[in-house]
């Protein structure tokens, strides 16, 4: 639907964000942090639901129930450049597993409460994949220091950037070049990005 992205579009948007990050766009950094935070939240949601379903399945005395297996699982060759694309993709098999747990429970007559259904996680993953859409105006830290027209447009469309991000006070593991000063990895990533583009 409108304003919702699937995995491939998410990966493309993440690639654009990475370019923004490389160009010293603090908003790109901020959006990476939002993505990372959302991924952690979703992982917790999935883990909680998985444990809950496991408990419900194990409470059925006299049954040794195996979780339903998809006879034709979808297999995709993923060739992403940015870690966040893989992190997003890794949630899909996790969602698949809890969905199969829920299906198995329903099959043996154990209905899950509406708030325990995997649909909530589907919704969370959709929200995650849509986060990069909020990054609308490429801008640099220099622009913001000068408070020029681009900086003003960025602030108007994306809100005021937290000063800790603007001043690089927050250390963020996945933004490799800022954290490790590792230009080699970054150069490799750039090369791979251009190869994907062409």
Residue pairs with C-beta under 8 A, 6 or more apart in sequence:
3 130
3 133
4 126
4 129
4 130
5 13
5 129
5 130
5 132
5 133
6 129
7 85
7 88
7 89
7 92
7 129
9 129
10 85
10 88
10 128
10 129
10 132
11 80
11 82
11 85
11 88
11 89
13 132
13 133
13 135
14 35
14 82
14 84
14 85
14 88
14 132
15 81
15 82
15 85
15 193
15 196
16 132
16 135
17 28
17 31
17 32
17 132
17 135
18 28
18 81
18 82
18 189
18 193
19 28
19 193
20 27
20 28
20 135
20 138
21 28
21 29
21 32
21 175
22 177
22 186
22 190
23 138
23 140
24 140
24 141
24 142
25 138
25 139
25 140
25 141
26 139
26 141
26 144
26 161
26 165
26 166
27 135
27 137
27 139
27 154
27 158
27 161
28 135
28 138
29 165
29 172
29 175
29 178
30 161
30 162
30 165
31 131
31 132
31 134
31 135
32 84
32 172
32 174
32 175
33 165
33 170
33 172
34 131
34 134
35 84
35 88
35 128
35 131
35 132
36 84
36 87
36 172
36 174
38 124
38 127
38 128
38 131
39 84
39 87
39 88
39 91
39 128
41 124
42 91
42 121
42 124
42 125
42 128
43 91
43 94
45 120
45 121
45 124
46 91
46 94
46 95
46 98
46 121
49 98
49 101
49 116
49 118
49 121
50 94
50 97
50 98
50 101
52 116
53 98
53 101
53 102
53 105
53 112
54 101
56 105
56 110
56 112
57 65
57 67
57 101
57 104
57 105
57 110
60 108
60 110
63 108
65 104
65 108
66 104
67 97
67 100
67 101
67 104
68 100
68 103
68 104
68 107
69 100
70 96
70 100
73 96
78 85
78 86
78 89
79 196
80 86
80 89
81 189
81 192
81 193
81 196
82 189
83 174
84 174
88 125
88 128
88 129
91 125
91 128
92 125
95 118
95 121
95 122
95 125
98 118
98 121
99 118
102 112
102 116
102 117
102 118
105 111
105 112
106 112
134 158
135 158
136 154
136 157
136 158
137 150
137 153
137 154
137 157
137 158
138 150
139 150
139 151
139 153
139 154
141 166
143 150
143 151
143 154
144 151
144 154
144 161
144 166
154 161
155 161
163 169
164 170
168 178
171 179
172 178
172 179
173 179
176 182
176 185
176 186
176 189
177 183
177 185
177 186
